[in-house]
Amino acid sequence: MPIYLDHAATTPLRREALEAMLPYLTEHFGNPSSPHGFGRRARAGLDEAHERVASAIGARPREIVFTSGGSESNNLAVKGAAWAGKTRGHRIVTTAVEHHSVGYSLRYLEKFGFEIVEVPVDRYGCVDPDELDAAISSRTILVSVMLANNEVGTVQPMAEVAARVRRHKGVLLHTDAVQGAAHLDIDVAALDVDMLSLAAHKFGGPKGVGAMYVRHGTNMLAQQQGGAQERYRRAGTEDVAGAIGMAAALGLAVAERPAVQARLRTLREGLARRLRAIEGLQETGHPVERLANSLSVVVRGLDGASLVMALDLAGLACSTGSACDSGSTEVSHVLRAMGYPDEEAKGALRLSLGRETTAEEVEEAGRLVERAIATQREAAASVAATGGAALAAHEGARAASEAKAG
Ligand SMILES: Cc1ncc(COP(=O)(O)O)c(C=O)c1O
């Protein structure tokens, strides 16, 4: 059985979530907007899902909008806030390390006259709240800063970020908590955010389901028109089973979080210690302010994508960084923003643990990574040596023929 250390990409669906969903995929199949009994049953399930997701993050049920996942939540948050705020201003402040569902949404908005200011991050991927503060002008309507980074696991100083944003009246604060939700305490009041994005598949829920917290009274324009679903904030018949699966998985993740996090932190630290001994390997992301489950590194002189392929063949599933970007030859915008030259960023590898990861799997993963790096280095050295020898032979032959001609 291959080892799965790519929980930042997605997590397996929890049995409890599946069991909670099944009745709503079978007998309770009604449309929650229908007034009859079938509809009312589905509505009751959906209402309960709102309540449970809300209670897991300290929100009110009416403040939860179910969506199709993290990307939609992020699109809805930034575009919805931008269009709603356009009469007051056109400036949006963000960081250079956001997920593309935020970053590309903002680039799209730029085409319509919004001004996007990307605040840089330090070597660890952290934004400086004072720099962010300085970027906010009287024309700013929105600030979007992710809670935790999906590639390097750095957790942003959200309390300080929120405190700075609150100095500016009328500026909305959004956070992408898609990676953070499984691993960090999420309390929307403590975080003091107006909008927060979640995706069910990052914490044992189904794929294609997400939620967005929208603080009551927040001015946000729906980005999808049609029916009155989700209090007019997201038209379309809701994925009732999905919402119920998400609520079940989130409730469990919150209840188990302290114990799971403590265990994962220890496992991750053991793996990090082992990999640190590899020559030319460097950990990326913040050493302390970070997700407990994810370990990201750059390996000097190697290509992360080739390493991932070799590890897959050896029985270890991991990634170079963002799953959405795998297959693209682009160097990570996150590592670039953190100051890594492209040559170093190319060697990125991310191992992300999950609640079902065992100590034996981590031990074996460490061995596989060591071996894959050693094998790839040997291969690279032998190519260089053969290439060098061939070049020397070629040069020698040329010199000899030139001497003869001369
Ligand atoms: C930080 C972050 N935001 C947003 C997303 C997008 O979520 P989804 O895949 O549910 O659209 C991801 C997914 O990897 C993510 O890591």
The ligand as a Tripos MOL2 file, in Angstrom:
@<TRIPOS>MOLECULE
LIG
   16    16     1     0     0
SMALL
NO_CHARGES

@<TRIPOS>ATOM
      1 C1         -4.8990   27.7840    0.6170 C.3       1 LIG1
      2 C2         -5.8490   27.2220   -0.3750 C.ar      1 LIG1
      3 N1         -6.8560   27.9940   -0.8150 N.ar      1 LIG1
      4 C3         -7.7530   27.5320   -1.7020 C.ar      1 LIG1
      5 C4         -7.6770   26.2560   -2.1990 C.ar      1 LIG1
      6 C5         -8.6890   25.7890   -3.2040 C.3       1 LIG1
      7 O1         -9.5780   24.8850   -2.6280 O.3       1 LIG1
      8 P1        -10.4420   23.8980   -3.5570 P.3       1 LIG1
      9 O2         -9.4960   22.8740   -4.0740 O.co2     1 LIG1
     10 O3        -11.4520   23.3260   -2.6120 O.co2     1 LIG1
     11 O4        -11.0510   24.7120   -4.6140 O.co2     1 LIG1
     12 C6         -6.6380   25.4230   -1.7780 C.ar      1 LIG1
     13 C7         -6.5120   24.0690   -2.3290 C.2       1 LIG1
     14 O5         -5.4500   23.4830   -2.3610 O.2       1 LIG1
     15 C8         -5.7090   25.9080   -0.8350 C.ar      1 LIG1
     16 O6         -4.7130   25.1690   -0.3860 O.3       1 LIG1
@<TRIPOS>BOND
     1     1     2 1
     2     2     3 ar
     3     2    15 ar
     4     3     4 ar
     5     4     5 ar
     6     5     6 1
     7     5    12 ar
     8     6     7 1
     9     7     8 1
    10     8     9 2
    11     8    10 1
    12     8    11 1
    13    12    13 1
    14    12    15 ar
    15    13    14 2
    16    15    16 1
@<TRIPOS>SUBSTRUCTURE
     1 LIG1         1 GROUP 0 **** ****
